[in-house]
């Protein structure tokens, strides 16, 4: 008989978190800034808001649980 170990359950990726965050090659988690009330904003301001910025370390712990495979 082969030495068979029970398989670990697969971790599920939160699709909403995967859409909002991206992981860099070095492992940093990046996010975009919010674009609330974008209707009356200048295009330059909206483009600045779409830039990716790193998230804080305390929030990164929680986000890593949501995207275990770094989607």
Secondary structure, 3 states (H helix, E strand, C coil): CCCCCCCCCCCCCCHHHHHHEEECCCCCEEEECCCCCHHHCCHHHHHHHCCEEECCHHHHHHHHHHCCCCC
